Amino acid sequence: MAFLIRQLSTSSTGASLRSLRKRQGISLDMVAKQTQIQRKYLEAFEADAHHLLPDPLYTRHFLKQFVTTINGDVAYFISK
């Protein structure tokens, strides 16, 4: 019987967002323009600076838009 050993991810949500965005070749300015989300909030997501984000209701919506724009899995990032 074979076992698959899965390495646990030690990267933060922000690092995962930044990595995905960069792999897609998308700049923060492009995301800001397409989503109409202020760049400072996008930077806060990538820096895991949650204290700089707006009310949780808006933050959740912004995160969904951000992840969709960089072709990510929304369910994965929302559940993190």
mmCIF file as gemmi writes it, N, C-alpha and C atoms, coordinates in Angstrom:
data_model
loop_
_atom_site.group_PDB
_atom_site.id
_atom_site.type_symbol
_atom_site.label_atom_id
_atom_site.label_alt_id
_atom_site.label_comp_id
_atom_site.label_asym_id
_atom_site.label_entity_id
_atom_site.label_seq_id
_atom_site.pdbx_PDB_ins_code
_atom_site.Cartn_x
_atom_site.Cartn_y
_atom_site.Cartn_z
_atom_site.occupancy
_atom_site.B_iso_or_equiv
_atom_site.pdbx_formal_charge
_atom_site.auth_seq_id
_atom_site.auth_asym_id
_atom_site.pdbx_PDB_model_num
ATOM 1 N N . MET Axp A 1 ? 0.851 -1.17 0 1 0 ? 1 A 1
ATOM 2 C CA . MET Axp A 1 ? 0 0 0 1 0 ? 1 A 1
ATOM 3 C C . MET Axp A 1 ? 0.9 1.237 0 1 0 ? 1 A 1
ATOM 4 N N . ALA Axp A 2 ? 0.675 2.123 -0.929 1 0 ? 2 A 1
ATOM 5 C CA . ALA Axp A 2 ? 1.497 3.329 -1.064 1 0 ? 2 A 1
ATOM 6 C C . ALA Axp A 2 ? 0.829 4.5 -0.354 1 0 ? 2 A 1
ATOM 7 N N . PHE Axp A 3 ? 1.657 5.317 0.247 1 0 ? 3 A 1
ATOM 8 C CA . PHE Axp A 3 ? 1.157 6.508 0.915 1 0 ? 3 A 1
ATOM 9 C C . PHE Axp A 3 ? 1.717 7.74 0.227 1 0 ? 3 A 1
ATOM 10 N N . LEU Axp A 4 ? 0.907 8.728 0.131 1 0 ? 4 A 1
ATOM 11 C CA . LEU Axp A 4 ? 1.339 9.999 -0.432 1 0 ? 4 A 1
ATOM 12 C C . LEU Axp A 4 ? 1.577 10.953 0.728 1 0 ? 4 A 1
ATOM 13 N N . ILE Axp A 5 ? 2.782 11.456 0.828 1 0 ? 5 A 1
ATOM 14 C CA . ILE Axp A 5 ? 3.1 12.396 1.897 1 0 ? 5 A 1
ATOM 15 C C . ILE Axp A 5 ? 2.982 13.8 1.323 1 0 ? 5 A 1
ATOM 16 N N . ARG Axp A 6 ? 2.118 14.571 1.895 1 0 ? 6 A 1
ATOM 17 C CA . ARG Axp A 6 ? 1.878 15.93 1.437 1 0 ? 6 A 1
ATOM 18 C C . ARG Axp A 6 ? 2.564 16.895 2.384 1 0 ? 6 A 1
ATOM 19 N N . GLN Axp A 7 ? 3.397 17.729 1.831 1 0 ? 7 A 1
ATOM 20 C CA . GLN Axp A 7 ? 4.09 18.708 2.654 1 0 ? 7 A 1
ATOM 21 C C . GLN Axp A 7 ? 3.122 19.84 2.994 1 0 ? 7 A 1
ATOM 22 N N . LEU Axp A 8 ? 3.092 20.181 4.266 1 0 ? 8 A 1
ATOM 23 C CA . LEU Axp A 8 ? 2.227 21.261 4.689 1 0 ? 8 A 1
ATOM 24 C C . LEU Axp A 8 ? 2.786 22.587 4.222 1 0 ? 8 A 1
ATOM 25 N N . SER Axp A 9 ? 1.904 23.436 3.769 1 0 ? 9 A 1
ATOM 26 C CA . SER Axp A 9 ? 2.324 24.744 3.283 1 0 ? 9 A 1
ATOM 27 C C . SER Axp A 9 ? 2.582 25.658 4.477 1 0 ? 9 A 1
ATOM 28 N N . THR Axp A 10 ? 3.732 26.28 4.477 1 0 ? 10 A 1
ATOM 29 C CA . THR Axp A 10 ? 4.055 27.206 5.557 1 0 ? 10 A 1
ATOM 30 C C . THR Axp A 10 ? 3.939 28.654 5.091 1 0 ? 10 A 1
ATOM 31 N N . SER Axp A 11 ? 3.537 28.847 3.844 1 0 ? 11 A 1
ATOM 32 C CA . SER Axp A 11 ? 3.422 30.208 3.339 1 0 ? 11 A 1
ATOM 33 C C . SER Axp A 11 ? 2.115 30.832 3.811 1 0 ? 11 A 1
ATOM 34 N N . SER Axp A 12 ? 2.154 32.126 3.943 1 0 ? 12 A 1
ATOM 35 C CA . SER Axp A 12 ? 0.977 32.854 4.39 1 0 ? 12 A 1
ATOM 36 C C . SER Axp A 12 ? 0.023 33.072 3.217 1 0 ? 12 A 1
ATOM 37 N N . THR Axp A 13 ? -1.163 33.517 3.533 1 0 ? 13 A 1
ATOM 38 C CA . THR Axp A 13 ? -2.139 33.828 2.492 1 0 ? 13 A 1
ATOM 39 C C . THR Axp A 13 ? -1.607 34.917 1.578 1 0 ? 13 A 1
ATOM 40 N N . GLY Axp A 14 ? -1.014 35.942 2.17 1 0 ? 14 A 1
ATOM 41 C CA . GLY Axp A 14 ? -0.469 37.037 1.373 1 0 ? 14 A 1
ATOM 42 C C . GLY Axp A 14 ? 0.623 36.577 0.429 1 0 ? 14 A 1
ATOM 43 N N . ALA Axp A 15 ? 1.519 35.719 0.917 1 0 ? 15 A 1
ATOM 44 C CA . ALA Axp A 15 ? 2.596 35.198 0.072 1 0 ? 15 A 1
ATOM 45 C C . ALA Axp A 15 ? 2.021 34.353 -1.064 1 0 ? 15 A 1
ATOM 46 N N . SER Axp A 16 ? 0.974 33.598 -0.769 1 0 ? 16 A 1
ATOM 47 C CA . SER Axp A 16 ? 0.334 32.789 -1.804 1 0 ? 16 A 1
ATOM 48 C C . SER Axp A 16 ? -0.312 33.67 -2.865 1 0 ? 16 A 1
ATOM 49 N N . LEU Axp A 17 ? -0.971 34.739 -2.438 1 0 ? 17 A 1
ATOM 50 C CA . LEU Axp A 17 ? -1.581 35.675 -3.385 1 0 ? 17 A 1
ATOM 51 C C . LEU Axp A 17 ? -0.513 36.318 -4.274 1 0 ? 17 A 1
ATOM 52 N N . ARG Axp A 18 ? 0.54 36.792 -3.658 1 0 ? 18 A 1
ATOM 53 C CA . ARG Axp A 18 ? 1.62 37.458 -4.395 1 0 ? 18 A 1
ATOM 54 C C . ARG Axp A 18 ? 2.264 36.49 -5.393 1 0 ? 18 A 1
ATOM 55 N N . SER Axp A 19 ? 2.52 35.269 -4.963 1 0 ? 19 A 1
ATOM 56 C CA . SER Axp A 19 ? 3.133 34.261 -5.824 1 0 ? 19 A 1
ATOM 57 C C . SER Axp A 19 ? 2.237 33.948 -7.026 1 0 ? 19 A 1
ATOM 58 N N . LEU Axp A 20 ? 0.96 33.751 -6.774 1 0 ? 20 A 1
ATOM 59 C CA . LEU Axp A 20 ? 0.013 33.454 -7.851 1 0 ? 20 A 1
ATOM 60 C C . LEU Axp A 20 ? -0.066 34.615 -8.835 1 0 ? 20 A 1
ATOM 61 N N . ARG Axp A 21 ? -0.15 35.828 -8.314 1 0 ? 21 A 1
ATOM 62 C CA . ARG Axp A 21 ? -0.246 37.013 -9.179 1 0 ? 21 A 1
ATOM 63 C C . ARG Axp A 21 ? 0.995 37.142 -10.047 1 0 ? 21 A 1
ATOM 64 N N . LYS Axp A 22 ? 2.156 36.958 -9.456 1 0 ? 22 A 1
ATOM 65 C CA . LYS Axp A 22 ? 3.398 37.093 -10.213 1 0 ? 22 A 1
ATOM 66 C C . LYS Axp A 22 ? 3.543 35.986 -11.258 1 0 ? 22 A 1
ATOM 67 N N . ARG Axp A 23 ? 3.135 34.762 -10.923 1 0 ? 23 A 1
ATOM 68 C CA . ARG Axp A 23 ? 3.185 33.666 -11.905 1 0 ? 23 A 1
ATOM 69 C C . ARG Axp A 23 ? 2.295 33.95 -13.103 1 0 ? 23 A 1
ATOM 70 N N . GLN Axp A 24 ? 1.198 34.668 -12.864 1 0 ? 24 A 1
ATOM 71 C CA . GLN Axp A 24 ? 0.27 35.027 -13.937 1 0 ? 24 A 1
ATOM 72 C C . GLN Axp A 24 ? 0.78 36.225 -14.741 1 0 ? 24 A 1
ATOM 73 N N . GLY Axp A 25 ? 1.816 36.899 -14.234 1 0 ? 25 A 1
ATOM 74 C CA . GLY Axp A 25 ? 2.354 38.073 -14.922 1 0 ? 25 A 1
ATOM 75 C C . GLY Axp A 25 ? 1.456 39.284 -14.823 1 0 ? 25 A 1
ATOM 76 N N . ILE Axp A 26 ? 0.754 39.392 -13.699 1 0 ? 26 A 1
ATOM 77 C CA . ILE Axp A 26 ? -0.195 40.484 -13.494 1 0 ? 26 A 1
ATOM 78 C C . ILE Axp A 26 ? 0.361 41.43 -12.433 1 0 ? 26 A 1
ATOM 79 N N . SER Axp A 27 ? 0.364 42.716 -12.731 1 0 ? 27 A 1
ATOM 80 C CA . SER Axp A 27 ? 0.86 43.701 -11.771 1 0 ? 27 A 1
ATOM 81 C C . SER Axp A 27 ? -0.258 44.135 -10.827 1 0 ? 27 A 1
ATOM 82 N N . LEU Axp A 28 ? 0.128 44.702 -9.695 1 0 ? 28 A 1
ATOM 83 C CA . LEU Axp A 28 ? -0.875 45.233 -8.767 1 0 ? 28 A 1
ATOM 84 C C . LEU Axp A 28 ? -1.667 46.361 -9.407 1 0 ? 28 A 1
ATOM 85 N N . ASP Axp A 29 ? -1.005 47.158 -10.232 1 0 ? 29 A 1
ATOM 86 C CA . ASP Axp A 29 ? -1.717 48.24 -10.917 1 0 ? 29 A 1
ATOM 87 C C . ASP Axp A 29 ? -2.792 47.693 -11.853 1 0 ? 29 A 1
ATOM 88 N N . MET Axp A 30 ? -2.494 46.584 -12.522 1 0 ? 30 A 1
ATOM 89 C CA . MET Axp A 30 ? -3.48 45.963 -13.41 1 0 ? 30 A 1
ATOM 90 C C . MET Axp A 30 ? -4.685 45.467 -12.611 1 0 ? 30 A 1
ATOM 91 N N . VAL Axp A 31 ? -4.407 44.842 -11.467 1 0 ? 31 A 1
ATOM 92 C CA . VAL Axp A 31 ? -5.494 44.341 -10.617 1 0 ? 31 A 1
ATOM 93 C C . VAL Axp A 31 ? -6.334 45.513 -10.107 1 0 ? 31 A 1
ATOM 94 N N . ALA Axp A 32 ? -5.664 46.56 -9.655 1 0 ? 32 A 1
ATOM 95 C CA . ALA Axp A 32 ? -6.373 47.73 -9.137 1 0 ? 32 A 1
ATOM 96 C C . ALA Axp A 32 ? -7.269 48.353 -10.206 1 0 ? 32 A 1
ATOM 97 N N . LYS Axp A 33 ? -6.757 48.438 -11.407 1 0 ? 33 A 1
ATOM 98 C CA . LYS Axp A 33 ? -7.537 49.032 -12.499 1 0 ? 33 A 1
ATOM 99 C C . LYS Axp A 33 ? -8.741 48.176 -12.856 1 0 ? 33 A 1
ATOM 100 N N . GLN Axp A 34 ? -8.534 46.873 -12.923 1 0 ? 34 A 1
ATOM 101 C CA . GLN Axp A 34 ? -9.616 45.969 -13.324 1 0 ? 34 A 1
ATOM 102 C C . GLN Axp A 34 ? -10.689 45.829 -12.242 1 0 ? 34 A 1
ATOM 103 N N . THR Axp A 35 ? -10.278 45.82 -10.981 1 0 ? 35 A 1
ATOM 104 C CA . THR Axp A 35 ? -11.23 45.578 -9.89 1 0 ? 35 A 1
ATOM 105 C C . THR Axp A 35 ? -11.769 46.846 -9.248 1 0 ? 35 A 1
ATOM 106 N N . GLN Axp A 36 ? -11.087 47.976 -9.495 1 0 ? 36 A 1
ATOM 107 C CA . GLN Axp A 36 ? -11.432 49.238 -8.846 1 0 ? 36 A 1
ATOM 108 C C . GLN Axp A 36 ? -11.19 49.185 -7.333 1 0 ? 36 A 1
ATOM 109 N N . ILE Axp A 37 ? -10.279 48.307 -6.914 1 0 ? 37 A 1
ATOM 110 C CA . ILE Axp A 37 ? -9.87 48.228 -5.511 1 0 ? 37 A 1
ATOM 111 C C . ILE Axp A 37 ? -8.602 49.054 -5.372 1 0 ? 37 A 1
ATOM 112 N N . GLN Axp A 38 ? -8.559 49.874 -4.343 1 0 ? 38 A 1
ATOM 113 C CA . GLN Axp A 38 ? -7.382 50.708 -4.134 1 0 ? 38 A 1
ATOM 114 C C . GLN Axp A 38 ? -6.146 49.829 -3.956 1 0 ? 38 A 1
ATOM 115 N N . ARG Axp A 39 ? -5.048 50.284 -4.542 1 0 ? 39 A 1
ATOM 116 C CA . ARG Axp A 39 ? -3.792 49.533 -4.485 1 0 ? 39 A 1
ATOM 117 C C . ARG Axp A 39 ? -3.347 49.277 -3.041 1 0 ? 39 A 1
ATOM 118 N N . LYS Axp A 40 ? -3.615 50.217 -2.144 1 0 ? 40 A 1
ATOM 119 C CA . LYS Axp A 40 ? -3.182 50.046 -0.752 1 0 ? 40 A 1
ATOM 120 C C . LYS Axp A 40 ? -3.835 48.815 -0.122 1 0 ? 40 A 1
ATOM 121 N N . TYR Axp A 41 ? -5.058 48.488 -0.519 1 0 ? 41 A 1
ATOM 122 C CA . TYR Axp A 41 ? -5.723 47.3 0.009 1 0 ? 41 A 1
ATOM 123 C C . TYR Axp A 41 ? -5.126 46.028 -0.595 1 0 ? 41 A 1
ATOM 124 N N . LEU Axp A 42 ? -4.795 46.068 -1.877 1 0 ? 42 A 1
ATOM 125 C CA . LEU Axp A 42 ? -4.164 44.917 -2.515 1 0 ? 42 A 1
ATOM 126 C C . LEU Axp A 42 ? -2.805 44.641 -1.881 1 0 ? 42 A 1
ATOM 127 N N . GLU Axp A 43 ? -2.061 45.703 -1.621 1 0 ? 43 A 1
ATOM 128 C CA . GLU Axp A 43 ? -0.769 45.562 -0.947 1 0 ? 43 A 1
ATOM 129 C C . GLU Axp A 43 ? -0.945 45.006 0.464 1 0 ? 43 A 1
ATOM 130 N N . ALA Axp A 44 ? -2.003 45.433 1.149 1 0 ? 44 A 1
ATOM 131 C CA . ALA Axp A 44 ? -2.27 44.94 2.502 1 0 ? 44 A 1
ATOM 132 C C . ALA Axp A 44 ? -2.574 43.435 2.482 1 0 ? 44 A 1
ATOM 133 N N . PHE Axp A 45 ? -3.33 42.981 1.48 1 0 ? 45 A 1
ATOM 134 C CA . PHE Axp A 45 ? -3.591 41.546 1.352 1 0 ? 45 A 1
ATOM 135 C C . PHE Axp A 45 ? -2.282 40.779 1.212 1 0 ? 45 A 1
ATOM 136 N N . GLU Axp A 46 ? -1.422 41.233 0.314 1 0 ? 46 A 1
ATOM 137 C CA . GLU Axp A 46 ? -0.174 40.524 0.04 1 0 ? 46 A 1
ATOM 138 C C . GLU Axp A 46 ? 0.814 40.594 1.202 1 0 ? 46 A 1
ATOM 139 N N . ALA Axp A 47 ? 0.69 41.618 2.029 1 0 ? 47 A 1
ATOM 140 C CA . ALA Axp A 47 ? 1.598 41.769 3.176 1 0 ? 47 A 1
ATOM 141 C C . ALA Axp A 47 ? 1.011 41.166 4.452 1 0 ? 47 A 1
ATOM 142 N N . ASP Axp A 48 ? -0.165 40.572 4.351 1 0 ? 48 A 1
ATOM 143 C CA . ASP Axp A 48 ? -0.881 40.043 5.521 1 0 ? 48 A 1
ATOM 144 C C . ASP Axp A 48 ? -1.071 41.129 6.581 1 0 ? 48 A 1
ATOM 145 N N . ALA Axp A 49 ? -1.288 42.344 6.127 1 0 ? 49 A 1
ATOM 146 C CA . ALA Axp A 49 ? -1.506 43.489 7.023 1 0 ? 49 A 1
ATOM 147 C C . ALA Axp A 49 ? -3.015 43.689 7.184 1 0 ? 49 A 1
ATOM 148 N N . HIS Axp A 50 ? -3.642 42.768 7.877 1 0 ? 50 A 1
ATOM 149 C CA . HIS Axp A 50 ? -5.095 42.761 8.004 1 0 ? 50 A 1
ATOM 150 C C . HIS Axp A 50 ? -5.637 43.996 8.715 1 0 ? 50 A 1
ATOM 151 N N . HIS Axp A 51 ? -4.812 44.596 9.548 1 0 ? 51 A 1
ATOM 152 C CA . HIS Axp A 51 ? -5.251 45.794 10.269 1 0 ? 51 A 1
ATOM 153 C C . HIS Axp A 51 ? -5.415 47 9.333 1 0 ? 51 A 1
ATOM 154 N N . LEU Axp A 52 ? -4.899 46.92 8.118 1 0 ? 52 A 1
ATOM 155 C CA . LEU Axp A 52 ? -5.029 48.015 7.159 1 0 ? 52 A 1
ATOM 156 C C . LEU Axp A 52 ? -6.228 47.842 6.22 1 0 ? 52 A 1
ATOM 157 N N . LEU Axp A 53 ? -6.907 46.721 6.335 1 0 ? 53 A 1
ATOM 158 C CA . LEU Axp A 53 ? -8.042 46.434 5.463 1 0 ? 53 A 1
ATOM 159 C C . LEU Axp A 53 ? -9.33 47.02 6.041 1 0 ? 53 A 1
ATOM 160 N N . PRO Axp A 54 ? -10.314 47.28 5.174 1 0 ? 54 A 1
ATOM 161 C CA . PRO Axp A 54 ? -11.583 47.852 5.647 1 0 ? 54 A 1
ATOM 162 C C . PRO Axp A 54 ? -12.419 46.819 6.411 1 0 ? 54 A 1
ATOM 163 N N . ASP Axp A 55 ? -13.635 47.178 6.704 1 0 ? 55 A 1
ATOM 164 C CA . ASP Axp A 55 ? -14.599 46.315 7.379 1 0 ? 55 A 1
ATOM 165 C C . ASP Axp A 55 ? -14.605 44.924 6.74 1 0 ? 55 A 1
ATOM 166 N N . PRO Axp A 56 ? -14.747 43.847 7.537 1 0 ? 56 A 1
ATOM 167 C CA . PRO Axp A 56 ? -14.701 42.485 7.003 1 0 ? 56 A 1
ATOM 168 C C . PRO Axp A 56 ? -15.656 42.207 5.832 1 0 ? 56 A 1
ATOM 169 N N . LEU Axp A 57 ? -16.806 42.84 5.82 1 0 ? 57 A 1
ATOM 170 C CA . LEU Axp A 57 ? -17.75 42.654 4.717 1 0 ? 57 A 1
ATOM 171 C C . LEU Axp A 57 ? -17.107 43.092 3.398 1 0 ? 57 A 1
ATOM 172 N N . TYR Axp A 58 ? -16.465 44.255 3.394 1 0 ? 58 A 1
ATOM 173 C CA . TYR Axp A 58 ? -15.792 44.755 2.195 1 0 ? 58 A 1
ATOM 174 C C . TYR Axp A 58 ? -14.543 43.931 1.885 1 0 ? 58 A 1
ATOM 175 N N . THR Axp A 59 ? -13.816 43.571 2.923 1 0 ? 59 A 1
ATOM 176 C CA . THR Axp A 59 ? -12.58 42.815 2.743 1 0 ? 59 A 1
ATOM 177 C C . THR Axp A 59 ? -12.848 41.493 2.046 1 0 ? 59 A 1
ATOM 178 N N . ARG Axp A 60 ? -13.869 40.8 2.444 1 0 ? 60 A 1
ATOM 179 C CA . ARG Axp A 60 ? -14.216 39.511 1.828 1 0 ? 60 A 1
ATOM 180 C C . ARG Axp A 60 ? -14.538 39.69 0.343 1 0 ? 60 A 1
ATOM 181 N N . HIS Axp A 61 ? -15.31 40.724 0.033 1 0 ? 61 A 1
ATOM 182 C CA . HIS Axp A 61 ? -15.652 41.014 -1.36 1 0 ? 61 A 1
ATOM 183 C C . HIS Axp A 61 ? -14.402 41.377 -2.164 1 0 ? 61 A 1
ATOM 184 N N . PHE Axp A 62 ? -13.538 42.205 -1.586 1 0 ? 62 A 1
ATOM 185 C CA . PHE Axp A 62 ? -12.294 42.598 -2.252 1 0 ? 62 A 1
ATOM 186 C C . PHE Axp A 62 ? -11.417 41.378 -2.514 1 0 ? 62 A 1
ATOM 187 N N . LEU Axp A 63 ? -11.328 40.489 -1.523 1 0 ? 63 A 1
ATOM 188 C CA . LEU Axp A 63 ? -10.503 39.292 -1.682 1 0 ? 63 A 1
ATOM 189 C C . LEU Axp A 63 ? -11.035 38.422 -2.819 1 0 ? 63 A 1
ATOM 190 N N . LYS Axp A 64 ? -12.348 38.256 -2.891 1 0 ? 64 A 1
ATOM 191 C CA . LYS Axp A 64 ? -12.947 37.468 -3.973 1 0 ? 64 A 1
ATOM 192 C C . LYS Axp A 64 ? -12.599 38.068 -5.332 1 0 ? 64 A 1
ATOM 193 N N . GLN Axp A 65 ? -12.73 39.385 -5.453 1 0 ? 65 A 1
ATOM 194 C CA . GLN Axp A 65 ? -12.406 40.051 -6.712 1 0 ? 65 A 1
ATOM 195 C C . GLN Axp A 65 ? -10.929 39.893 -7.059 1 0 ? 65 A 1
ATOM 196 N N . PHE Axp A 66 ? -10.079 40.09 -6.078 1 0 ? 66 A 1
ATOM 197 C CA . PHE Axp A 66 ? -8.634 39.984 -6.267 1 0 ? 66 A 1
ATOM 198 C C . PHE Axp A 66 ? -8.272 38.596 -6.779 1 0 ? 66 A 1
ATOM 199 N N . VAL Axp A 67 ? -8.747 37.564 -6.094 1 0 ? 67 A 1
ATOM 200 C CA . VAL Axp A 67 ? -8.417 36.18 -6.455 1 0 ? 67 A 1
ATOM 201 C C . VAL Axp A 67 ? -8.968 35.835 -7.838 1 0 ? 67 A 1
ATOM 202 N N . THR Axp A 68 ? -10.172 36.264 -8.137 1 0 ? 68 A 1
ATOM 203 C CA . THR Axp A 68 ? -10.762 36.005 -9.45 1 0 ? 68 A 1
ATOM 204 C C . THR Axp A 68 ? -9.926 36.652 -10.551 1 0 ? 68 A 1
ATOM 205 N N . THR Axp A 69 ? -9.471 37.871 -10.313 1 0 ? 69 A 1
ATOM 206 C CA . THR Axp A 69 ? -8.685 38.608 -11.298 1 0 ? 69 A 1
ATOM 207 C C . THR Axp A 69 ? -7.345 37.943 -11.587 1 0 ? 69 A 1
ATOM 208 N N . ILE Axp A 70 ? -6.752 37.313 -10.575 1 0 ? 70 A 1
ATOM 209 C CA . ILE Axp A 70 ? -5.452 36.65 -10.787 1 0 ? 70 A 1
ATOM 210 C C . ILE Axp A 70 ? -5.627 35.152 -11.087 1 0 ? 70 A 1
ATOM 211 N N . ASN Axp A 71 ? -6.855 34.77 -11.437 1 0 ? 71 A 1
ATOM 212 C CA . ASN Axp A 71 ? -7.169 33.394 -11.857 1 0 ? 71 A 1
ATOM 213 C C . ASN Axp A 71 ? -6.909 32.361 -10.769 1 0 ? 71 A 1
ATOM 214 N N . GLY Axp A 72 ? -7.243 32.715 -9.541 1 0 ? 72 A 1
ATOM 215 C CA . GLY Axp A 72 ? -7.074 31.805 -8.423 1 0 ? 72 A 1
ATOM 216 C C . GLY Axp A 72 ? -8.372 31.119 -8.042 1 0 ? 72 A 1
ATOM 217 N N . ASP Axp A 73 ? -8.283 30.224 -7.097 1 0 ? 73 A 1
ATOM 218 C CA . ASP Axp A 73 ? -9.434 29.489 -6.575 1 0 ? 73 A 1
ATOM 219 C C . ASP Axp A 73 ? -10.001 30.25 -5.377 1 0 ? 73 A 1
ATOM 220 N N . VAL Axp A 74 ? -11.134 30.88 -5.581 1 0 ? 74 A 1
ATOM 221 C CA . VAL Axp A 74 ? -11.736 31.723 -4.547 1 0 ? 74 A 1
ATOM 222 C C . VAL Axp A 74 ? -12.024 30.911 -3.286 1 0 ? 74 A 1
ATOM 223 N N . ALA Axp A 75 ? -12.571 29.728 -3.433 1 0 ? 75 A 1
ATOM 224 C CA . ALA Axp A 75 ? -12.917 28.896 -2.281 1 0 ? 75 A 1
ATOM 225 C C . ALA Axp A 75 ? -11.682 28.602 -1.429 1 0 ? 75 A 1
ATOM 226 N N . TYR Axp A 76 ? -10.56 28.367 -2.064 1 0 ? 76 A 1
ATOM 227 C CA . TYR Axp A 76 ? -9.316 28.082 -1.34 1 0 ? 76 A 1
ATOM 228 C C . TYR Axp A 76 ? -8.901 29.281 -0.495 1 0 ? 76 A 1
ATOM 229 N N . PHE Axp A 77 ? -8.902 30.464 -1.075 1 0 ? 77 A 1
ATOM 230 C CA . PHE Axp A 77 ? -8.44 31.649 -0.354 1 0 ? 77 A 1
ATOM 231 C C . PHE Axp A 77 ? -9.453 32.121 0.69 1 0 ? 77 A 1
ATOM 232 N N . ILE Axp A 78 ? -10.713 31.933 0.452 1 0 ? 78 A 1
ATOM 233 C CA . ILE Axp A 78 ? -11.727 32.337 1.44 1 0 ? 78 A 1
ATOM 234 C C . ILE Axp A 78 ? -11.669 31.413 2.657 1 0 ? 78 A 1
ATOM 235 N N . SER Axp A 79 ? -11.362 30.145 2.435 1 0 ? 79 A 1
ATOM 236 C CA . SER Axp A 79 ? -11.341 29.182 3.539 1 0 ? 79 A 1
ATOM 237 C C . SER Axp A 79 ? -10.06 29.246 4.35 1 0 ? 79 A 1
ATOM 238 N N . LYS Axp A 80 ? -9.028 29.905 3.836 1 0 ? 80 A 1
ATOM 239 C CA . LYS Axp A 80 ? -7.729 29.963 4.5 1 0 ? 80 A 1
ATOM 240 C C . LYS Axp A 80 ? -7.768 30.753 5.778 1 0 ? 80 A 1
